[in-house]
Amino acid sequence: MYAYAQPEQLDGEERERLILEHLPQVRLIARRIQERLPDSIALEDLISAGVLGLIAAIDHFDPGQNVKLKTYAEYKIRGAILDSLRGLDWAPRQKRRRAKQIDAAIAQAEQVLKRSPTEEEIAAQLKITIEEYREWLLEIRALNIGSLDAAPGQPGKDLLHYVADNEDKLPSALFERAELERALADAIEGIPEVERTVLSLYYKDELTLREIASVIGVHESRISQLKSQAIARLRANMASGWTARRGALSA
C-alpha cells in the first residue's frame, strides 16, 4: 500500500493515482445504495456523484488526523451520493408517512410489551395484515439510506456530530462517544437474531441483499423486508435510548 502525502504535497500524478486506486470503492458504495432505490435512479449517476466525493476526500485528506484515507473517503463518497439524491423527488410522501408509522408502531408496541415486538404484533399495532406490513417494508427500503447515520430528534445532523475529533478530546466528549456506541450496541442486541444477522452481513461483511438471501436461504425480497424492519427497530430504540442517555449525561 502506498504512503499518502499531505494534501498540499499532492502533485497531479499522485492525485490521479489515488483517485484511480479508490474508484472500486466508489462503485461498491454506489451499487449498494442503488439496489435500494427505484429503477429510475441510474447507477452511473450515483457513481458520478460518488467520484466527486472521492476527489473532495483526497483533496482534503490529512494523514495527521490518524484516520485512514479509505475510511474518510467512504464518508465523503456516501455523503456526496446522498446529497445528490436529496435533490431528487424520488421518495413519495406516502412512503415517508408509512416509514414514520412503522417507527411509531414499533416504539408503541415495545412500550406495551416491554420487549422487541414480532412482525405480527407490529402489523396488529398498525391495524393491517402481516402481508400488508411486509409490503410496506419493501416500499420503504429506499428510505433507509443513511437512516442509521441520522441522530434521533436532530434533523440535519448525523451521529458523527456527537463524536469528538482530534481537537476535542475532553473526557466528557470521549465518555459521550462511549455512551453512544453502547446505546447502539444495546439497540442491536435488542432486535431478533435473524435481523442482527442480516445487518451484520450487509454492513460488516458488505454482502449484497442477493448474496445474503443465498446465505440465509430465503428470497431476496424477504431479506429486504428484514433489513427494513431491523433499521426501523434501531431507529425506534435509538430515539428513546440515546435521547434518555444524553439527557442523563447533561444532567
Summary of the structure (lengths in Angstrom):
residues: 251
radius of gyration: 19.7
end to end distance: 46.9
largest distance: 61.5
contacts: 700
relative contact order: 0.10
helix: 73%
strand: 1%
